[in-house]
Amino acid sequence: MDGPSGSGKSSTARGVAERLGLRYLDTGAQFRAMTVWMLRHGVDVHDADAVAAHAGEPQIVSGTDPLVPTITLDGQDVADAVRSEETTAAVSPVATVPAVRARLLDLQRATISAALGEGGIVVEGRDIGSVVWPDADVKLYLTADPVARAARRAAENGTDSVEATQADLLRRDAIDSGRTAAPLVAPDGATHLDTTPWTLDEVVDRVVEIVEQVRSASGHRASS
């Protein structure tokens, strides 16, 4: 499940995973954990060479239970730290570094492989269907109107500044779409869902319907 920030990926992916009894992986939290490590160790996040030199050092572990997803960094819970304003402001330059993407790509693929042996997994991010797991049974690309995205993200972050949030989202869109390493794109074969007019439950219902259709056609449990 791919798409820009605020399109509803995280809530939808968790809801679908819970409904279908699948595992869940938030790849964005891994990039944020990497960013937290860089900030805590005084690495200039705008110095790509410096970030690349340290990309192999952080120990990042993602819990895949959709009811209680966890993210730890060097054995410590960083669920709050990865959502801080400081991390949000710094994650985009870290995520563009090829060495970071390569390190986390290996981690993501290992997590997916393990989960497929347990019945399946819902993975969300910005390059899942295009790079991380292009052979997924179900590929989805979620979008939403920029105003709707900003309102959702502002509500999540507890801020009243929808305009400032929208400006930040559009800035991140430009970075994610323009980077040379795994840019944000609609994956080949992905179903496009514009979530703007729908409630979360309606989006989850639609995705579950799509997955069930694939299951019926293929005769096995689908992963996305």
C-alpha positions in Angstrom: 0.0 0.0 0.0 1.7 3.2 -1.2 0.8 6.8 -1.3 1.7 10.3 0.0 1.5 11.4 3.6 -2.0 12.0 4.9 -3.6 9.7 2.2 -4.8 7.3 4.9 -2.2 4.5 4.4 -1.4 3.8 8.0 -4.9 3.7 9.4 -6.2 1.8 6.4 -3.3 -0.7 6.5 -3.8 -1.4 10.2 -7.5 -1.7 9.8 -7.2 -4.1 6.9 -4.6 -6.2 8.7 -6.7 -6.5 11.8 -9.9 -7.3 9.8 -8.1 -10.1 7.8 -5.9 -11.4 10.5 -2.7 -10.4 8.8 0.6 -8.9 10.1 1.3 -5.2 9.5 4.4 -3.2 8.7 4.9 0.6 8.7 8.0 1.2 6.7 7.8 4.9 7.3 8.5 4.3 11.0 11.7 2.6 10.1 13.0 5.6 8.2 11.9 7.8 11.1 13.8 5.5 13.5 16.9 5.9 11.3 16.4 9.6 11.5 16.1 9.6 15.3 19.4 7.7 15.5 21.2 10.3 13.3 19.8 13.2 15.3 20.8 11.6 18.6 24.3 10.9 17.4 24.9 14.4 16.0 25.0 13.3 12.4 24.1 16.2 10.0 21.0 14.8 8.2 21.7 17.1 5.2 25.1 15.5 4.7 24.3 12.5 2.6 27.8 11.1 2.9 27.8 11.3 6.7 24.3 9.7 6.9 25.4 6.9 4.5 28.5 6.2 6.6 26.4 5.5 9.6 23.4 3.8 8.0 24.5 0.4 9.0 24.8 1.1 12.7 21.2 1.6 14.1 19.4 -1.6 15.2 15.8 -1.1 14.1 13.1 -3.6 14.9 9.4 -3.3 13.8 6.7 -5.2 15.6 4.1 -6.5 13.1 1.0 -6.8 15.3 -1.6 -4.4 13.8 -3.2 -3.9 17.2 0.0 -2.9 18.9 2.6 -2.0 16.3 6.0 -1.2 17.8 9.3 0.3 16.7 12.5 0.0 18.7 15.9 1.6 18.1 18.9 -0.1 19.7 16.5 -1.9 22.0 14.6 1.2 23.1 11.0 2.1 22.3 10.9 5.1 20.0 7.2 5.1 19.1 6.9 8.7 20.4 10.3 9.9 19.2 9.6 8.9 15.6 6.5 11.1 15.4 8.2 14.2 17.0 8.3 17.5 15.0 12.1 17.3 15.0 12.0 13.9 13.4 9.3 14.9 10.9 11.4 17.9 9.8 14.5 15.7 9.3 13.2 12.4 7.8 13.0 13.4 4.1 16.7 14.1 3.6 17.6 10.9 5.5 15.2 8.9 3.4 16.7 10.0 0.1 20.1 8.6 0.9 20.6 5.4 -1.1 22.6 3.6 1.6 19.7 4.2 4.0 17.1 2.8 1.5 19.3 -0.2 0.8 19.7 -1.0 4.5 16.0 -0.7 5.2 15.0 -2.5 2.0 16.8 -5.6 3.3 15.1 -5.3 6.6 11.7 -4.8 5.0 12.0 -7.8 2.7 13.1 -10.0 5.5 10.1 -9.0 7.6 7.7 -9.6 4.7 9.2 -13.0 3.9 8.8 -14.1 7.5 5.2 -12.8 7.7 4.2 -14.6 4.5 4.9 -17.9 6.3 2.4 -16.8 9.0 -0.4 -16.1 6.6 0.3 -12.7 5.1 1.1 -9.1 5.8 -0.1 -5.6 4.9 2.9 -3.2 4.2 2.6 0.5 3.8 5.0 3.1 2.6 6.0 5.0 -0.6 7.8 2.3 -2.7 6.3 -1.0 -1.5 4.6 -2.0 -4.8 7.3 -0.5 -7.0 10.5 -1.6 -5.2 10.1 -3.4 -1.9 7.7 -6.1 -3.0 6.6 -5.7 -6.6 5.1 -9.3 -6.7 2.6 -8.5 -4.0 -0.8 -10.2 -4.6 -2.6 -6.8 -4.1 -1.0 -3.4 -4.8 -2.8 -0.2 -3.8 -2.0 3.4 -4.3 -3.9 5.7 -2.0 -4.3 9.5 -2.6 -6.4 12.3 -1.2 -7.0 16.0 -1.9 -4.2 18.0 -0.3 -6.6 19.9 1.9 -8.1 16.6 3.2 -4.6 15.2 3.8 -3.5 18.3 5.7 -6.6 18.2 7.9 -6.0 14.6 8.8 -2.4 15.1 9.6 -3.0 18.2 11.6 -5.6 16.3 13.6 -3.1 13.5 14.2 -0.4 15.9 15.3 -2.8 18.0 17.5 -2.2 21.2 15.6 -4.7 23.8 14.3 -2.4 25.0 11.5 -3.9 23.1 8.5 -2.2 25.6 6.1 1.2 25.0 7.5 0.7 21.2 7.5 -0.4 21.3 3.9 2.7 23.3 2.9 4.9 20.7 4.7 3.1 17.8 3.0 3.5 19.3 -0.4 7.2 19.9 0.3 7.6 16.3 1.3 5.7 15.2 -1.8 8.2 17.1 -4.0 11.1 15.4 -2.3 9.6 11.9 -2.4 8.6 12.2 -6.0 11.8 13.8 -7.2 14.4 11.6 -5.5 16.4 9.3 -7.7 16.3 6.4 -5.3 12.9 4.7 -5.3 10.7 7.8 -6.0 7.1 7.9 -4.9 5.1 6.5 -7.9 1.9 4.6 -8.5 3.2 1.0 -8.9 2.4 -1.0 -12.1 -0.8 -2.9 -11.6 -1.9 -1.0 -8.5 -5.5 -0.1 -7.8 -5.8 3.7 -7.2 -8.1 4.7 -4.4 -8.9 8.4 -3.8 -9.8 8.4 -0.1 -10.9 12.1 0.0 -14.7 11.5 0.2 -14.6 8.3 2.3 -14.5 7.5 6.0 -11.8 5.2 7.3 -14.3 2.3 7.7 -15.4 2.8 4.1 -11.8 2.7 2.8 -11.0 -0.4 4.9 -14.2 -2.0 3.5 -13.2 -1.3 0.0 -9.7 -2.7 0.4 -10.9 -5.8 2.1 -13.3 -6.3 -0.8 -10.4 -6.0 -3.2 -8.3 -8.5 -1.2 -11.2 -11.0 -1.0 -11.7 -10.8 -4.7 -8.0 -11.6 -5.3 -8.3 -14.5 -2.8 -11.3 -15.9 -4.6 -9.6 -15.7 -7.9 -6.3 -17.1 -6.8 -7.5 -19.6 -4.2 -5.0 -18.4 -1.5 -4.5 -15.7 1.1 -3.4 -12.4 -0.5 -0.8 -10.1 0.8 -0.5 -6.4 0.0 
